[in-house]
């Protein structure tokens, strides 16, 4: 069994931008998962 450790580093920002940063990070993560699934299917 293999394990993968993934980290998501978020920049230190202001409280005012915090939710926008979280939303952006989630969108990037979803995009990564979509691209990863697409390349895995073709492998």
Buried (B, 14 or more C-beta within 10 A) or exposed (E): EEEEEEEEEEEEEEEEEEEEBEEEBEEEEEEEEEEEEEEEEEE
